[in-house]
Amino acid sequence: MKIVLPGGTGQVGTILDRALSAAGHEVVVLTRRPRRPQDVAWDRATPGPWTEAVDGADVVVNLAGRSVSCRYTPENLRAMMDSRVGSARAVGEAIAAARRPPKVWLQMSTATIYAHRFDAANDEATGVIGGTESGVPDYWAYSVEIAKNWERAQEEAATPGTRKVALRAAMVMSPDRGGVFDMLSWLARLGLGGPVAGGGQYVSWIHDEDFVRAVEFLIAREDVEGAVNLAAPCPLPQREFMRVLRRAWGMPVGLPASRWMAEVGAFVLRSDTELLLKSRRVVPGRLGDAGFEHVWTGWEGAAGDLVRRARGARTGSGRRRARVGEGLSRSSPRP
């Protein structure tokens, strides 16, 4: 298949590009800074020669948007909104104008669309959309608006011949440098990966191999459209999530951090505390109903695999391929 990845040079795009290319697909990456033969230049906003890559493609997976790894200033929040909504509209216009439009358009979204909550898990049918919670910073609602507008741009695109799926993805865990797992591992190895503000907030995650498998599954399942949660079935509180990660790295100590300490740390790392403090208790309802089976259901098995792969990359021993079923953690509690 010919698969086009707008915005495919970030962490998630790199994961997909690597896996889909290895599977024998023709992968074209739309990027503002093309460097390889398979890269095509685009500006994320306006039609241009890049639309030729979309015309005749089998699949488009749009990942474009400003990184959330930044300070949530008004300027950066606006840039997140504009880049996500603008790129989705541009992709929709290219598909609408194509002589041979792709069969399916997978549009990246985010699990952040759901409410900050502790009482129950959010699936697609019964989950609570965020933005009206009490006791949280006002700007958290803007993050939800970004996600809603991101999905709306895909919904409103006039592409009747193309099936559309919005990927409400949790944090994708991979050993690649610069990704969220790399950052959390750095904290864990320094002994700083303890509970943050009590650690009761839930962390939703998905192993990179299951993320790729879920994307392949959704490409093949012609009966699935609309919003789909991409997350492991067992989210867990942040304190337990980091305890497991520290154990995988062999670090027995994890210093706790109060809310104000998290604010200071986020400022130093040029990030934002929403990434640490919002309780994202998200589960993959529609994936499971459609018959998808996660290989990495429990965080303990997944963290162990990711740490082994990260160590292998650092020592030059290469990537260790997980055996199917190795990551299953039958004792993991259900959310």
LINQUI-V21536 format. One record per residue. N is the residue number from 1. RES is the residue in three letters. PHI is phi in whole degrees, 0 to 359 (999 if undefined). NEAR is the number of other ideal C-beta (glycine too) atoms within 12 Angstrom. D_FIRST is the distance of its C-alpha to the first C-alpha in Angstrom with 2 decimals. Layout:
BEGIN
n:N res:RES phi:PHI near:NEAR d_first:D_FIRST
n:N res:RES phi:PHI near:NEAR d_first:D_FIRST
END
This chain:
BEGIN
n:1 res:MET phi:999 near:23 d_first:0.00
n:2 res:LYS phi:264 near:26 d_first:3.77
n:3 res:ILE phi:239 near:40 d_first:6.13
n:4 res:VAL phi:256 near:46 d_first:9.76
n:5 res:LEU phi:244 near:45 d_first:12.65
n:6 res:PRO phi:296 near:52 d_first:15.97
n:7 res:GLY phi:70 near:41 d_first:18.72
n:8 res:GLY phi:271 near:42 d_first:16.63
n:9 res:THR phi:256 near:33 d_first:19.58
n:10 res:GLY phi:279 near:32 d_first:21.67
n:11 res:GLN phi:300 near:32 d_first:22.05
n:12 res:VAL phi:293 near:43 d_first:19.39
n:13 res:GLY phi:297 near:39 d_first:16.88
n:14 res:THR phi:298 near:29 d_first:17.81
n:15 res:ILE phi:299 near:38 d_first:17.29
n:16 res:LEU phi:293 near:45 d_first:13.73
n:17 res:ASP phi:304 near:35 d_first:12.90
n:18 res:ARG phi:297 near:25 d_first:14.63
n:19 res:ALA phi:287 near:31 d_first:13.23
n:20 res:LEU phi:289 near:33 d_first:9.47
n:21 res:SER phi:295 near:24 d_first:10.09
n:22 res:ALA phi:296 near:16 d_first:12.35
n:23 res:ALA phi:279 near:18 d_first:9.97
n:24 res:GLY phi:98 near:11 d_first:8.18
n:25 res:HIS phi:278 near:26 d_first:5.14
n:26 res:GLU phi:274 near:21 d_first:6.08
n:27 res:VAL phi:251 near:36 d_first:8.30
n:28 res:VAL phi:245 near:39 d_first:10.84
n:29 res:VAL phi:253 near:38 d_first:14.02
n:30 res:LEU phi:269 near:41 d_first:16.56
n:31 res:THR phi:214 near:30 d_first:19.95
n:32 res:ARG phi:283 near:24 d_first:23.58
n:33 res:ARG phi:228 near:17 d_first:24.11
n:34 res:PRO phi:295 near:20 d_first:21.48
n:35 res:ARG phi:229 near:12 d_first:22.25
n:36 res:ARG phi:242 near:16 d_first:19.35
n:37 res:PRO phi:302 near:10 d_first:17.53
n:38 res:GLN phi:274 near:23 d_first:14.28
n:39 res:ASP phi:269 near:25 d_first:16.58
n:40 res:VAL phi:234 near:31 d_first:17.48
n:41 res:ALA phi:285 near:23 d_first:20.86
n:42 res:TRP phi:207 near:35 d_first:21.60
n:43 res:ASP phi:247 near:23 d_first:24.65
n:44 res:ARG phi:71 near:33 d_first:23.27
n:45 res:ALA phi:222 near:25 d_first:25.53
n:46 res:THR phi:236 near:17 d_first:25.60
n:47 res:PRO phi:297 near:23 d_first:23.38
n:48 res:GLY phi:189 near:20 d_first:22.95
n:49 res:PRO phi:304 near:16 d_first:20.84
n:50 res:TRP phi:299 near:34 d_first:18.12
n:51 res:THR phi:297 near:32 d_first:17.37
n:52 res:GLU phi:296 near:22 d_first:15.88
n:53 res:ALA phi:291 near:36 d_first:12.84
n:54 res:VAL phi:284 near:40 d_first:12.48
n:55 res:ASP phi:293 near:24 d_first:13.18
n:56 res:GLY phi:96 near:23 d_first:10.30
n:57 res:ALA phi:288 near:38 d_first:7.67
n:58 res:ASP phi:275 near:29 d_first:5.95
n:59 res:VAL phi:218 near:37 d_first:7.64
n:60 res:VAL phi:239 near:51 d_first:10.75
n:61 res:VAL phi:240 near:50 d_first:12.73
n:62 res:ASN phi:272 near:51 d_first:16.11
n:63 res:LEU phi:246 near:43 d_first:18.32
n:64 res:ALA phi:289 near:40 d_first:20.83
n:65 res:GLY phi:156 near:39 d_first:24.52
n:66 res:ARG phi:298 near:28 d_first:27.68
n:67 res:SER phi:300 near:27 d_first:28.15
n:68 res:VAL phi:276 near:34 d_first:30.53
n:69 res:SER phi:279 near:24 d_first:32.15
n:70 res:CYS phi:197 near:23 d_first:35.08
n:71 res:ARG phi:288 near:24 d_first:38.44
n:72 res:TYR phi:275 near:35 d_first:38.21
n:73 res:THR phi:282 near:17 d_first:40.44
n:74 res:PRO phi:306 near:13 d_first:40.46
n:75 res:GLU phi:295 near:13 d_first:38.81
n:76 res:ASN phi:290 near:25 d_first:35.94
n:77 res:LEU phi:295 near:29 d_first:35.47
n:78 res:ARG phi:295 near:21 d_first:35.32
n:79 res:ALA phi:296 near:23 d_first:32.76
n:80 res:MET phi:298 near:36 d_first:30.58
n:81 res:MET phi:299 near:29 d_first:30.98
n:82 res:ASP phi:296 near:24 d_first:30.41
n:83 res:SER phi:291 near:34 d_first:27.34
n:84 res:ARG phi:287 near:43 d_first:25.56
n:85 res:VAL phi:293 near:35 d_first:26.67
n:86 res:GLY phi:297 near:30 d_first:26.35
n:87 res:SER phi:292 near:41 d_first:22.78
n:88 res:ALA phi:296 near:43 d_first:21.76
n:89 res:ARG phi:295 near:32 d_first:23.68
n:90 res:ALA phi:297 near:36 d_first:22.21
n:91 res:VAL phi:296 near:48 d_first:18.60
n:92 res:GLY phi:299 near:36 d_first:19.90
n:93 res:GLU phi:295 near:27 d_first:21.64
n:94 res:ALA phi:294 near:40 d_first:18.66
n:95 res:ILE phi:293 near:40 d_first:16.67
n:96 res:ALA phi:297 near:26 d_first:19.93
n:97 res:ALA phi:272 near:22 d_first:20.44
n:98 res:ALA phi:289 near:29 d_first:17.06
n:99 res:ARG phi:291 near:15 d_first:17.38
n:100 res:ARG phi:234 near:16 d_first:13.90
n:101 res:PRO phi:292 near:31 d_first:13.46
n:102 res:PRO phi:297 near:38 d_first:10.47
n:103 res:LYS phi:287 near:28 d_first:10.87
n:104 res:VAL phi:216 near:36 d_first:11.73
n:105 res:TRP phi:237 near:43 d_first:13.55
n:106 res:LEU phi:266 near:49 d_first:14.63
n:107 res:GLN phi:248 near:50 d_first:17.81
n:108 res:MET phi:297 near:46 d_first:19.67
n:109 res:SER phi:227 near:43 d_first:23.21
n:110 res:THR phi:205 near:40 d_first:25.87
n:111 res:ALA phi:292 near:46 d_first:28.19
n:112 res:THR phi:296 near:41 d_first:31.01
n:113 res:ILE phi:297 near:39 d_first:31.05
n:114 res:TYR phi:275 near:41 d_first:33.18
n:115 res:ALA phi:289 near:33 d_first:36.91
n:116 res:HIS phi:290 near:33 d_first:38.73
n:117 res:ARG phi:206 near:29 d_first:40.20
n:118 res:PHE phi:239 near:23 d_first:41.54
n:119 res:ASP phi:281 near:16 d_first:42.58
n:120 res:ALA phi:206 near:19 d_first:39.39
n:121 res:ALA phi:278 near:34 d_first:35.65
n:122 res:ASN phi:261 near:36 d_first:33.38
n:123 res:ASP phi:252 near:28 d_first:30.74
n:124 res:GLU phi:290 near:34 d_first:29.04
n:125 res:ALA phi:275 near:17 d_first:31.75
n:126 res:THR phi:244 near:19 d_first:34.92
n:127 res:GLY phi:296 near:30 d_first:34.10
n:128 res:VAL phi:262 near:25 d_first:36.32
n:129 res:ILE phi:287 near:27 d_first:34.88
n:130 res:GLY phi:280 near:33 d_first:36.79
n:131 res:GLY phi:115 near:24 d_first:38.89
n:132 res:THR phi:237 near:16 d_first:42.26
n:133 res:GLU phi:294 near:22 d_first:43.18
n:134 res:SER phi:263 near:13 d_first:46.65
n:135 res:GLY phi:77 near:14 d_first:47.66
n:136 res:VAL phi:234 near:25 d_first:44.59
n:137 res:PRO phi:302 near:21 d_first:44.33
n:138 res:ASP phi:301 near:18 d_first:43.89
n:139 res:TYR phi:289 near:23 d_first:40.92
n:140 res:TRP phi:299 near:32 d_first:38.84
n:141 res:ALA phi:296 near:26 d_first:38.70
n:142 res:TYR phi:292 near:26 d_first:37.08
n:143 res:SER phi:299 near:39 d_first:34.19
n:144 res:VAL phi:293 near:36 d_first:33.70
n:145 res:GLU phi:297 near:27 d_first:33.94
n:146 res:ILE phi:301 near:38 d_first:31.18
n:147 res:ALA phi:297 near:39 d_first:28.87
n:148 res:LYS phi:296 near:29 d_first:30.05
n:149 res:ASN phi:292 near:33 d_first:29.60
n:150 res:TRP phi:302 near:42 d_first:26.13
n:151 res:GLU phi:291 near:34 d_first:25.08
n:152 res:ARG phi:297 near:24 d_first:27.23
n:153 res:ALA phi:299 near:35 d_first:25.49
n:154 res:GLN phi:288 near:41 d_first:22.24
n:155 res:GLU phi:302 near:24 d_first:24.27
n:156 res:GLU phi:279 near:18 d_first:26.13
n:157 res:ALA phi:294 near:32 d_first:23.26
n:158 res:ALA phi:276 near:19 d_first:23.42
n:159 res:THR phi:229 near:30 d_first:19.89
n:160 res:PRO phi:295 near:12 d_first:20.70
n:161 res:GLY phi:269 near:18 d_first:17.46
n:162 res:THR phi:235 near:33 d_first:15.42
n:163 res:ARG phi:289 near:30 d_first:15.99
n:164 res:LYS phi:239 near:39 d_first:17.40
n:165 res:VAL phi:229 near:42 d_first:17.99
n:166 res:ALA phi:260 near:39 d_first:20.37
n:167 res:LEU phi:268 near:44 d_first:20.14
n:168 res:ARG phi:278 near:42 d_first:23.81
n:169 res:ALA phi:273 near:48 d_first:23.37
n:170 res:ALA phi:282 near:46 d_first:26.31
n:171 res:MET phi:296 near:40 d_first:26.85
n:172 res:VAL phi:273 near:41 d_first:23.99
n:173 res:MET phi:264 near:45 d_first:25.82
n:174 res:SER phi:217 near:40 d_first:24.65
n:175 res:PRO phi:279 near:38 d_first:26.92
n:176 res:ASP phi:298 near:28 d_first:25.57
n:177 res:ARG phi:297 near:17 d_first:28.49
n:178 res:GLY phi:90 near:18 d_first:29.27
n:179 res:GLY phi:276 near:30 d_first:27.58
n:180 res:VAL phi:294 near:36 d_first:29.61
n:181 res:PHE phi:296 near:39 d_first:30.08
n:182 res:ASP phi:299 near:28 d_first:31.37
n:183 res:MET phi:295 near:30 d_first:33.82
n:184 res:LEU phi:294 near:40 d_first:35.05
n:185 res:SER phi:294 near:35 d_first:35.45
n:186 res:TRP phi:301 near:23 d_first:37.51
n:187 res:LEU phi:295 near:33 d_first:39.82
n:188 res:ALA phi:297 near:32 d_first:40.09
n:189 res:ARG phi:290 near:26 d_first:40.98
n:190 res:LEU phi:276 near:19 d_first:43.63
n:191 res:GLY phi:80 near:19 d_first:45.20
n:192 res:LEU phi:258 near:30 d_first:44.44
n:193 res:GLY phi:271 near:38 d_first:41.92
n:194 res:GLY phi:264 near:32 d_first:44.40
n:195 res:PRO phi:297 near:28 d_first:44.61
n:196 res:VAL phi:251 near:37 d_first:44.23
n:197 res:ALA phi:53 near:26 d_first:46.64
n:198 res:GLY phi:96 near:19 d_first:47.28
n:199 res:GLY phi:76 near:29 d_first:43.69
n:200 res:GLY phi:279 near:22 d_first:43.50
n:201 res:GLN phi:292 near:32 d_first:40.47
n:202 res:TYR phi:278 near:39 d_first:37.31
n:203 res:VAL phi:248 near:43 d_first:34.27
n:204 res:SER phi:257 near:42 d_first:30.87
n:205 res:TRP phi:210 near:45 d_first:28.16
n:206 res:ILE phi:211 near:47 d_first:24.91
n:207 res:HIS phi:294 near:41 d_first:24.05
n:208 res:ASP phi:299 near:42 d_first:21.00
n:209 res:GLU phi:292 near:37 d_first:19.53
n:210 res:ASP phi:290 near:40 d_first:20.05
n:211 res:PHE phi:298 near:46 d_first:18.60
n:212 res:VAL phi:298 near:35 d_first:15.22
n:213 res:ARG phi:298 near:31 d_first:15.58
n:214 res:ALA phi:293 near:45 d_first:16.60
n:215 res:VAL phi:298 near:42 d_first:13.64
n:216 res:GLU phi:299 near:25 d_first:11.31
n:217 res:PHE phi:298 near:29 d_first:14.04
n:218 res:LEU phi:289 near:39 d_first:14.20
n:219 res:ILE phi:297 near:33 d_first:10.60
n:220 res:ALA phi:281 near:22 d_first:11.34
n:221 res:ARG phi:274 near:23 d_first:14.92
n:222 res:GLU phi:289 near:14 d_first:15.26
n:223 res:ASP phi:265 near:15 d_first:18.98
n:224 res:VAL phi:251 near:29 d_first:19.02
n:225 res:GLU phi:212 near:26 d_first:19.64
n:226 res:GLY phi:88 near:24 d_first:22.14
n:227 res:ALA phi:284 near:39 d_first:23.37
n:228 res:VAL phi:225 near:43 d_first:22.39
n:229 res:ASN phi:282 near:46 d_first:24.25
n:230 res:LEU phi:250 near:45 d_first:22.46
n:231 res:ALA phi:203 near:49 d_first:25.43
n:232 res:ALA phi:293 near:52 d_first:27.05
n:233 res:PRO phi:285 near:38 d_first:29.49
n:234 res:CYS phi:233 near:38 d_first:32.56
n:235 res:PRO phi:295 near:39 d_first:33.39
n:236 res:LEU phi:214 near:39 d_first:36.71
n:237 res:PRO phi:301 near:27 d_first:39.50
n:238 res:GLN phi:303 near:39 d_first:39.21
n:239 res:ARG phi:297 near:25 d_first:42.25
n:240 res:GLU phi:284 near:28 d_first:40.77
n:241 res:PHE phi:304 near:45 d_first:37.31
n:242 res:MET phi:286 near:39 d_first:38.97
n:243 res:ARG phi:297 near:27 d_first:41.41
n:244 res:VAL phi:295 near:34 d_first:38.62
n:245 res:LEU phi:294 near:39 d_first:36.91
n:246 res:ARG phi:298 near:31 d_first:40.29
n:247 res:ARG phi:297 near:22 d_first:40.95
n:248 res:ALA phi:296 near:32 d_first:37.66
n:249 res:TRP phi:272 near:31 d_first:38.77
n:250 res:GLY phi:77 near:16 d_first:42.33
n:251 res:MET phi:254 near:25 d_first:43.92
n:252 res:PRO phi:282 near:15 d_first:46.69
n:253 res:VAL phi:250 near:19 d_first:47.64
n:254 res:GLY phi:218 near:29 d_first:45.94
n:255 res:LEU phi:292 near:22 d_first:48.19
n:256 res:PRO phi:286 near:21 d_first:48.02
n:257 res:ALA phi:225 near:28 d_first:47.63
n:258 res:SER phi:282 near:19 d_first:49.22
n:259 res:ARG phi:298 near:21 d_first:47.65
n:260 res:TRP phi:291 near:14 d_first:49.49
n:261 res:MET phi:294 near:21 d_first:48.46
n:262 res:ALA phi:296 near:32 d_first:44.80
n:263 res:GLU phi:298 near:23 d_first:45.44
n:264 res:VAL phi:296 near:17 d_first:46.87
n:265 res:GLY phi:298 near:29 d_first:44.06
n:266 res:ALA phi:296 near:27 d_first:41.40
n:267 res:PHE phi:295 near:17 d_first:43.35
n:268 res:VAL phi:296 near:14 d_first:43.54
n:269 res:LEU phi:275 near:21 d_first:39.79
n:270 res:ARG phi:55 near:17 d_first:39.11
n:271 res:SER phi:232 near:27 d_first:37.36
n:272 res:ASP phi:223 near:30 d_first:38.51
n:273 res:THR phi:288 near:30 d_first:40.13
n:274 res:GLU phi:303 near:35 d_first:38.01
n:275 res:LEU phi:295 near:33 d_first:35.34
n:276 res:LEU phi:261 near:39 d_first:38.07
n:277 res:LEU phi:259 near:34 d_first:40.24
n:278 res:LYS phi:287 near:43 d_first:38.15
n:279 res:SER phi:274 near:40 d_first:37.82
n:280 res:ARG phi:255 near:46 d_first:34.20
n:281 res:ARG phi:260 near:39 d_first:34.49
n:282 res:VAL phi:239 near:48 d_first:31.08
n:283 res:VAL phi:231 near:38 d_first:29.64
n:284 res:PRO phi:271 near:43 d_first:26.35
n:285 res:GLY phi:298 near:27 d_first:27.76
n:286 res:ARG phi:289 near:32 d_first:24.86
n:287 res:LEU phi:300 near:37 d_first:22.51
n:288 res:GLY phi:296 near:25 d_first:25.28
n:289 res:ASP phi:298 near:18 d_first:26.10
n:290 res:ALA phi:278 near:23 d_first:22.56
n:291 res:GLY phi:103 near:16 d_first:22.89
n:292 res:PHE phi:286 near:30 d_first:21.22
n:293 res:GLU phi:241 near:21 d_first:23.33
n:294 res:HIS phi:290 near:36 d_first:23.78
n:295 res:VAL phi:279 near:29 d_first:24.47
n:296 res:TRP phi:254 near:39 d_first:26.50
n:297 res:THR phi:270 near:35 d_first:28.87
n:298 res:GLY phi:253 near:33 d_first:31.93
n:299 res:TRP phi:291 near:46 d_first:32.44
n:300 res:GLU phi:298 near:31 d_first:34.69
n:301 res:GLY phi:294 near:32 d_first:32.14
n:302 res:ALA phi:295 near:44 d_first:29.41
n:303 res:ALA phi:298 near:39 d_first:31.87
n:304 res:GLY phi:298 near:29 d_first:32.98
n:305 res:ASP phi:296 near:36 d_first:29.53
n:306 res:LEU phi:295 near:42 d_first:28.80
n:307 res:VAL phi:293 near:33 d_first:32.23
n:308 res:ARG phi:299 near:25 d_first:31.81
n:309 res:ARG phi:293 near:33 d_first:28.57
n:310 res:ALA phi:295 near:32 d_first:30.24
n:311 res:ARG phi:295 near:22 d_first:33.24
n:312 res:GLY phi:297 near:18 d_first:31.21
n:313 res:ALA phi:294 near:22 d_first:29.53
n:314 res:ARG phi:288 near:17 d_first:33.01
n:315 res:THR phi:266 near:12 d_first:34.56
n:316 res:GLY phi:79 near:8 d_first:31.86
n:317 res:SER phi:274 near:12 d_first:31.24
n:318 res:GLY phi:89 near:13 d_first:27.51
n:319 res:ARG phi:277 near:25 d_first:25.34
n:320 res:ARG phi:267 near:20 d_first:26.50
n:321 res:ARG phi:281 near:15 d_first:23.81
n:322 res:ALA phi:287 near:26 d_first:25.07
n:323 res:ARG phi:279 near:13 d_first:25.73
n:324 res:VAL phi:300 near:15 d_first:24.50
n:325 res:GLY phi:92 near:17 d_first:27.45
n:326 res:GLU phi:297 near:21 d_first:29.29
n:327 res:GLY phi:273 near:34 d_first:29.10
n:328 res:LEU phi:293 near:27 d_first:30.50
n:329 res:SER phi:239 near:27 d_first:33.80
n:330 res:ARG phi:294 near:13 d_first:35.56
n:331 res:SER phi:271 near:12 d_first:38.55
n:332 res:SER phi:293 near:25 d_first:36.74
n:333 res:PRO phi:290 near:18 d_first:38.37
n:334 res:ARG phi:285 near:18 d_first:36.56
n:335 res:PRO phi:290 near:34 d_first:36.57
END
